[in-house]
Amino acid sequence: MPRKYIFVTGGVVSSLGKGIASASIGKILESMGLKVTLQKCDPYINVDPGTMNPYQHGEVYVTQDGAETDLDLGHYERFTSCLTAQANNMTTGQVYDSVIRKERRGDYLGATVQVVPHITNEIKERIRAVGRGKRLDVVITEIGGTVGDIESLPYLEAIRQMRFEVGRKNAINIHLTLVPYIKAAAELKTKPTQHSVGRLREIGIQPDILLCRTEKPLSKRAKAKISLFCNVEEEAVIEARDVRSIYEVPLMLKEQGLDRLITRLLNLRRPAADLKDWKKNVVQRALRPKRSVRVAVVGKYMELQDAYKSIYEALNHAGIANDVRVEVKKVDAVEIEEKSADKLLSGMDGILIPGGFGDRGIEGKIASARFAREKQIPYFGICLGMQIATVEFARNVCNLKGANSTEFNKETAHPVISLLEEQKKVKDLGGTMRLGAYACKIKRGTRTHKAYEKDRISERHRHRYEFNNEYRKLFAQHGMVVSGHSPNGQLVEIMELENHPWFVAGQFHPEFQSKPDACHPLFRGFVTASLENGQHRKKEEAAHAESPAGT
């Protein structure tokens, strides 16, 4: 069977959810027994998002092979069994860099290098390369941005050409668009969708399927109108309504026959999609949890949901695994510096500090770690969150006055966190950190080993600084033990506190390997401990209220 291609484009406005739509399509196809991979094309000129501010781009997702990529690759891995790599994320910066290097070598034999055919050929080659050497049935390629953006035009031209080259039975276009509800008129408006499809057709692409994002149900009349004016079969006008959980999206699309449509258009002979297990073990548990737990996430990019996207999703996965609703309180670390940890974190069942860079809000995070340690509240430190816990412990338990990371104070008398040795000669910031998956040995008898139930694991990293081994013995004497380290024993990967309900911090990013139907062990353990802490706290409060002293 020839390899099939699905190109996902978007129109009208950004942030409609092309990544979730693409991942959901991948989930549907996998449930039919097809081998799938997904790819994101980002039109920005940056080589990768590694040096971009989270407020501009959201989180940076790290693949197994150490590529810094778009956050949509996280959706791809969470919804499907696809293991992404560098080839699964393409940027304009990468494309132009490759073409210019080829021109400098003389690969084009003196030809004038142009957007068409040289840039478009490079794009097509990268789309083909993502599945090369693998047994794949379908490649799903998502084009970032919206139709009409000048920077997206080379990608749209490339997929137009590619569809012609591979044949209409081997490639389809799915266009995600908006059907807004105008409250004053009490009407859904199809005109934005008509204009978006019109722009796509001007480029030479006729969409085969329309996914219409809408707040209200699409009437048969509205679907018929969209079908007529957009030259799309009426059954191919699919309603993509807002849902309570993103994990409902595959079910919603299958219910409207998207699986049948795709198999017919791509000439695939496959049984209908089977999402029974997904519905039972993921969606139903996510929507109807038996209990709830309150977790504070203390960070510095709290206004933007996408800045800690994988963290929030991994907490949701831990909620599914524990049959609880994880209520996340987003706490700005700077606000803790201004008001106090006690004021903002009291009543929390667990405290999580995620990764980050820069010294803004650092003292607020240190105060949060101290609050969790002293109040016996479950604490989970991720990357910077581990370094924060280290600095706090050094200052307030080991009595190392002024202890710090050399990232924040190069002259500190006690550099408990210092620059990785291989980072000391690095000049460029982009793509030069300790990136990707590294092995880690787990110490038996620790909470970490209880969570993983393994002696050796592999986790993804993105950092420049590490724990200073000169302080390892002192920390152990005061109750902070190394529960995970690199195979050669030189790098501290995980630390945990003795005589505490659950205080675990890792130098890596476990959130990148969590799935809704396969929660990461550390997130599951953290939420379990937080739930137990919350139940214990509520019992104490109830007992206090019933006692004579409490009345």
C-alpha positions in Angstrom: 0.0 0.0 0.0 1.4 3.4 -0.9 2.0 5.8 2.0 -0.9 8.2 2.6 -0.7 11.8 3.6 -3.1 14.0 5.5 -2.4 17.8 5.5 -4.1 19.8 8.2 -4.5 23.6 7.7 -6.2 26.3 9.6 -8.1 29.5 8.8 -9.8 32.6 10.2 -7.9 32.8 13.5 -5.0 31.1 15.3 -5.4 28.9 18.4 -8.3 26.9 17.0 -6.7 23.7 18.0 -5.0 22.3 14.9 -2.6 20.4 17.1 -5.3 18.6 19.1 -7.3 18.0 15.8 -4.2 16.4 14.2 -3.5 14.3 17.3 -7.1 13.2 17.5 -7.1 12.1 13.8 -3.9 10.2 14.6 -5.7 8.5 17.5 -8.6 7.5 15.4 -6.4 6.1 12.7 -4.3 4.1 15.2 -7.5 2.6 16.6 -8.1 1.2 13.1 -4.7 -0.6 13.2 -2.8 1.9 11.0 0.8 3.0 11.7 0.9 6.8 12.0 3.4 9.6 12.5 2.7 13.3 12.9 4.7 16.4 11.9 4.4 20.1 12.6 5.5 22.8 10.1 6.2 26.2 11.9 6.4 29.2 9.6 8.6 31.3 11.9 12.2 32.1 10.9 13.7 30.9 14.2 15.6 27.7 13.8 13.7 26.3 16.8 11.7 27.7 19.7 14.6 27.1 22.2 15.5 30.8 22.6 11.9 32.1 22.4 10.1 33.6 25.4 7.2 31.4 26.6 4.9 34.4 26.3 5.6 34.4 22.6 5.5 30.7 21.9 4.3 28.7 24.9 6.3 25.8 26.3 9.2 24.2 24.4 8.6 20.5 24.0 11.7 18.3 24.0 11.9 15.1 22.0 13.7 11.9 22.8 16.6 12.8 20.5 17.0 16.3 22.1 15.1 18.5 19.6 13.5 21.6 21.0 10.2 21.8 19.3 6.6 23.2 19.2 4.3 22.2 22.0 1.9 20.5 19.5 4.4 17.5 19.4 3.3 17.0 23.0 -0.3 16.5 21.9 0.9 14.1 19.2 2.8 11.9 21.7 0.0 12.1 24.4 -2.8 11.0 22.0 -0.9 8.4 19.9 2.0 6.0 20.2 4.1 8.2 17.8 7.6 8.9 19.3 8.6 12.2 17.8 12.1 13.4 16.9 13.8 16.3 15.2 12.2 15.4 11.8 8.7 15.8 13.3 9.1 19.6 13.6 10.1 21.7 10.7 10.6 25.5 10.8 11.2 28.1 8.1 14.6 28.8 9.8 15.7 25.2 9.3 14.4 25.1 5.7 16.2 28.3 4.6 19.3 27.4 6.5 19.5 24.0 4.6 18.8 25.6 1.2 21.4 28.4 1.8 24.1 25.8 2.8 23.3 23.8 -0.3 23.7 26.9 -2.5 27.0 27.7 -0.8 28.3 24.2 -1.6 27.2 24.6 -5.2 24.5 21.9 -5.1 22.2 23.9 -7.4 24.8 24.1 -10.2 24.7 27.8 -10.5 20.9 28.1 -10.7 19.0 31.1 -9.3 17.7 29.9 -5.9 14.0 30.7 -5.5 11.1 30.0 -3.2 9.7 27.8 -6.0 11.1 25.3 -6.6 14.0 25.3 -4.1 12.3 26.2 -0.8 9.2 24.1 -1.7 11.3 21.2 -2.7 13.1 21.3 0.6 9.7 21.3 2.4 8.5 18.3 0.4 11.7 16.4 1.0 11.3 17.0 4.8 7.7 15.8 4.7 8.8 12.6 3.0 11.8 12.2 5.2 9.7 12.0 8.4 8.6 8.5 7.6 11.6 7.3 5.7 12.9 3.9 6.8 9.8 3.2 9.0 6.8 1.1 8.4 4.2 3.8 8.3 0.7 3.9 6.7 -0.1 7.6 7.2 1.8 10.8 7.7 -0.2 13.7 9.2 1.4 17.1 8.6 0.1 20.1 10.4 0.8 23.5 8.8 1.2 26.2 11.4 -0.4 29.7 11.2 -3.5 30.5 9.2 -4.4 30.6 5.5 -3.5 34.1 4.2 -0.4 34.5 6.4 2.4 35.5 4.1 4.9 33.2 5.9 2.8 30.1 5.4 2.6 30.4 1.6 5.6 28.2 0.8 4.2 25.4 2.9 0.8 25.6 1.3 2.4 25.6 -2.2 4.5 22.6 -1.2 1.5 20.5 -0.1 -0.4 21.6 -3.2 2.5 20.2 -5.3 2.9 17.1 -3.2 -0.8 16.2 -3.4 -0.5 16.3 -7.2 2.7 14.3 -7.2 1.5 11.4 -4.9 -2.0 11.3 -6.4 -5.4 12.3 -5.1 -6.1 8.9 -3.6 -3.0 9.2 -1.5 -3.3 12.7 0.0 -6.1 14.7 1.4 -6.5 18.2 3.0 -8.4 18.7 6.2 -9.1 22.4 6.9 -9.9 23.6 10.4 -12.0 26.8 10.5 -14.2 28.9 12.7 -18.0 29.3 12.6 -18.5 32.1 15.2 -21.7 32.6 17.2 -22.9 36.2 17.1 -24.8 36.6 20.4 -26.6 39.8 19.4 -28.0 38.2 16.3 -28.3 34.8 18.0 -26.8 33.2 14.9 -23.9 31.1 13.7 -22.0 32.8 10.9 -20.6 30.7 8.0 -19.0 33.6 6.1 -15.6 33.4 7.8 -15.4 29.8 6.8 -16.4 30.6 3.2 -13.7 33.3 3.0 -11.0 31.0 4.5 -11.8 28.2 2.1 -11.9 30.8 -0.7 -8.3 31.8 0.1 -7.2 28.2 0.2 -8.7 27.5 -3.2 -7.0 30.6 -4.7 -3.7 28.9 -3.7 -4.8 25.8 -5.5 -5.9 23.6 -2.6 -9.5 22.3 -2.4 -10.1 21.0 1.1 -11.7 17.5 1.3 -12.9 17.8 4.9 -13.8 20.8 7.0 -13.6 20.8 10.8 -15.8 23.7 11.9 -14.9 25.0 15.4 -18.1 26.3 17.0 -19.7 27.0 20.4 -23.2 25.9 19.2 -24.4 22.9 17.3 -24.2 23.3 13.5 -27.7 22.9 12.0 -28.4 20.9 8.9 -29.1 24.1 7.1 -25.7 25.6 8.1 -23.9 22.5 7.0 -25.7 22.5 3.7 -24.7 26.2 3.2 -21.0 25.5 4.0 -21.0 22.5 1.7 -22.5 24.5 -1.2 -20.2 27.5 -0.9 -17.0 25.6 -0.1 -17.4 22.8 -2.6 -17.2 20.1 0.1 -19.5 17.1 0.5 -22.1 17.8 3.2 -21.1 14.7 5.2 -17.5 16.1 5.2 -18.6 19.3 7.1 -17.7 18.1 10.6 -18.8 19.9 13.7 -15.9 20.5 16.1 -17.7 21.9 19.2 -16.0 22.9 22.4 -15.7 20.0 24.8 -15.1 19.6 28.6 -11.9 17.6 28.0 -9.6 17.7 25.0 -9.5 13.9 25.2 -13.2 13.8 24.1 -12.2 15.2 20.7 -11.4 11.8 19.0 -14.8 10.5 20.2 -16.7 13.6 18.9 -15.0 13.3 15.5 -15.6 9.5 15.2 -19.3 9.9 16.1 -19.6 12.1 13.0 -18.0 9.5 10.8 -14.6 11.1 10.3 -13.0 7.6 10.3 -15.3 6.4 7.4 -14.6 9.6 5.5 -10.8 9.3 5.7 -10.7 5.7 4.8 -13.0 6.3 1.8 -11.0 9.3 0.5 -7.7 7.6 1.0 -8.9 4.2 -0.4 -8.0 2.5 2.9 -9.8 -0.8 3.7 -10.0 -0.8 7.4 -12.6 -1.6 10.1 -14.3 1.3 11.9 -12.3 3.1 14.6 -12.5 1.4 18.0 -12.2 3.9 20.9 -14.0 2.0 23.6 -11.0 1.7 25.9 -10.1 5.4 25.3 -13.7 6.3 26.3 -13.8 4.1 29.4 -10.3 4.5 30.8 -9.6 8.1 29.8 -12.6 10.2 29.0 -15.1 8.9 31.5 -12.6 8.9 34.3 -11.6 12.5 33.4 -15.2 13.7 33.4 -16.5 11.9 36.4 -13.8 11.7 39.1 -14.9 10.6 42.6 -12.8 13.1 44.6 -10.7 16.2 44.2 -7.3 17.4 45.2 -5.8 21.0 45.2 -2.3 21.5 43.8 -0.4 24.8 43.6 1.8 25.3 40.6 4.3 28.1 41.4 5.9 29.6 38.3 6.6 32.8 36.5 4.5 32.6 33.3 1.2 32.0 35.0 -0.9 34.2 32.7 -0.3 32.0 29.8 -1.9 28.5 29.8 0.5 27.2 27.1 3.7 28.1 29.1 3.3 25.0 31.3 1.1 22.9 28.9 2.7 19.5 29.5 2.7 20.1 33.3 -1.0 20.7 33.4 -1.7 17.8 31.2 0.5 15.4 33.3 -1.4 16.6 36.4 -4.7 15.7 34.5 -3.2 12.3 33.7 -2.4 11.8 37.4 -6.0 12.7 38.2 -7.3 10.1 35.8 -4.9 7.5 37.3 -6.1 8.4 40.9 -9.8 8.9 39.9 -9.6 12.5 41.2 -10.1 16.0 39.8 -6.8 17.9 40.1 -7.7 21.5 40.9 -4.7 23.6 39.9 -4.1 26.9 41.6 -1.7 29.0 39.5 0.6 31.0 41.8 2.9 33.7 40.6 6.3 33.3 42.4 6.7 37.1 42.3 3.5 37.5 44.2 4.8 35.1 46.9 7.8 37.5 47.3 5.3 40.3 47.8 2.8 38.6 50.1 4.2 35.4 51.6 4.0 31.7 50.9 1.7 31.1 54.0 -0.8 33.5 52.6 -0.9 32.1 49.1 -0.2 28.4 49.7 -2.2 27.6 52.8 -4.9 25.0 52.2 -3.0 23.4 49.3 -2.7 19.6 49.2 0.5 19.6 47.1 3.0 22.1 45.7 4.8 21.8 42.3 7.5 24.0 41.0 8.2 23.6 37.3 11.2 24.4 35.1 12.2 27.9 34.0 15.1 30.3 33.4 16.1 33.7 34.8 16.1 35.1 38.3 12.7 36.7 38.4 10.6 35.1 41.1 13.4 32.9 42.4 13.1 33.9 46.0 9.3 33.3 45.9 9.9 29.8 44.6 12.5 29.2 47.4 9.9 30.4 50.0 7.4 27.9 48.4 9.8 25.0 48.7 10.5 25.9 52.4 6.8 26.1 53.1 6.3 22.6 51.6 9.2 21.2 53.5 8.3 22.7 56.9 4.5 22.2 56.6 5.0 18.5 55.4 3.1 19.2 52.2 3.9 17.0 49.2 6.4 18.7 47.0 7.4 18.0 43.4 10.3 19.9 41.9 10.9 19.7 38.1 14.3 20.9 36.7 14.5 24.4 38.1 12.2 23.1 40.8 14.9 20.6 41.9 17.5 23.4 42.0 15.2 25.6 44.0 14.7 22.8 46.6 18.4 22.4 46.8 19.1 26.1 47.4 16.4 26.2 50.1 17.7 23.1 51.9 21.3 24.4 51.8 20.3 27.7 53.3 17.8 26.7 56.0 18.8 23.1 56.9 22.5 22.9 56.2 23.0 26.5 57.4 25.0 27.5 54.3 24.3 31.2 54.4 23.8 32.8 51.0 23.8 29.4 49.2 22.6 29.8 45.6 22.9 28.7 42.0 25.6 30.3 39.9 22.9 31.1 37.4 21.6 33.7 39.8 24.7 34.7 41.8 28.1 33.9 40.2 29.8 35.1 43.4 27.9 32.9 45.9 30.0 31.5 48.7 28.1 28.2 48.4 27.3 27.3 44.8 25.2 24.2 45.5 24.0 24.5 41.8 26.6 25.2 39.2 27.1 25.2 35.4 27.6 21.8 33.7 31.2 21.3 32.9 30.6 21.0 29.1 28.5 24.2 29.2 31.4 26.5 30.4 32.8 27.0 26.8 29.4 27.4 25.1 28.8 30.7 23.4 25.5 30.2 21.4 22.3 29.8 23.4 20.2 27.9 20.9 20.3 24.1 21.0 23.3 23.9 23.3 21.8 22.7 26.6 21.8 19.2 27.9 18.9 18.1 25.8 17.0 14.9 25.2 16.8 11.5 26.9 19.5 10.3 29.4 19.6 7.1 31.5 19.3 7.3 35.2 20.0 4.7 37.9 17.4 4.5 40.8 18.3 3.8 44.4 16.3 1.0 45.9 14.3 1.6 49.0 13.4 5.2 48.0 10.1 6.8 47.2 11.4 7.3 43.7 12.1 3.5 43.3 8.6 2.8 44.7 7.1 5.1 42.1 9.0 3.7 39.1 9.4 0.1 40.2 12.6 0.0 38.1 16.3 0.2 38.8 17.0 2.1 35.6 15.0 4.7 33.7 15.3 7.2 30.9 14.1 10.8 31.1 14.3 13.9 28.9 16.4 16.9 29.9 16.7 20.6 29.1 19.1 22.5 31.4 22.6 24.0 31.8 23.1 23.7 35.5 23.4 20.8 37.9 23.8 19.8 41.6 27.3 20.5 42.9 28.7 17.1 44.1 30.9 18.8 46.7 27.7 19.2 48.8 26.4 15.6 48.3 27.7 14.2 51.6 26.5 17.2 53.6 23.0 17.0 52.2 22.8 13.3 52.9 23.8 13.9 56.6 20.9 16.3 56.9 18.3 14.0 55.3 18.3 14.9 51.6 19.3 11.8 49.7 20.2 11.2 46.0 17.6 8.7 44.8 18.7 8.8 41.1 21.9 9.5 39.4 23.6 9.1 36.0 25.0 5.6 35.2 28.6 6.9 36.0 27.4 8.3 39.3 28.6 11.8 38.4 25.3 13.7 37.8 22.5 13.9 40.4 19.2 13.4 38.7 16.8 12.9 41.5 16.8 14.0 45.2 14.2 13.2 47.9 13.8 14.2 51.5 13.7 11.7 54.3 11.1 12.0 57.0 8.6 13.8 54.8 5.3 12.5 53.3 6.5 13.1 49.7 9.3 15.5 48.7 10.8 14.5 45.4 12.7 16.7 42.9 14.2 15.7 39.5 16.6 17.5 37.2 14.6 16.3 34.1 11.1 16.9 32.7 8.9 13.9 33.4 5.9 15.7 32.0 7.1 15.0 28.5 6.6 11.2 28.9 3.1 11.2 30.5 0.0 10.1 28.6 -3.7 10.1 29.7 -3.8 6.3 29.6 -0.2 5.9 30.9 0.4 8.5 33.6 4.1 9.2 34.5 5.0 7.4 37.8 6.2 10.5 39.6 3.1 12.5 38.7 0.9 9.7 39.9 2.9 9.4 43.1 2.8 13.1 43.7 -1.0 13.3 43.3 -1.5 10.2 45.4 0.5 11.8 48.2 -1.4 15.1 47.8 -4.7 13.3 48.0 -3.6 11.6 51.2 -2.4 14.9 52.6 -5.7 16.6 51.8 -7.7 13.9 53.4 -5.6 14.0 56.5 -5.9 17.8 56.7 -9.7 17.7 56.4 -9.9 15.1 59.2 -7.8 17.3 61.4 -9.9 20.4 60.6 -13.1 18.4 61.3 -11.8 17.2 64.6 -10.7 20.7 65.6 -14.1 22.1 64.7 -15.9 19.5 66.9 -13.6 19.9 69.9 -14.5 22.4 72.7 -11.4 24.5 71.9 -12.5 24.8 68.3 -16.0 26.0 69.0 
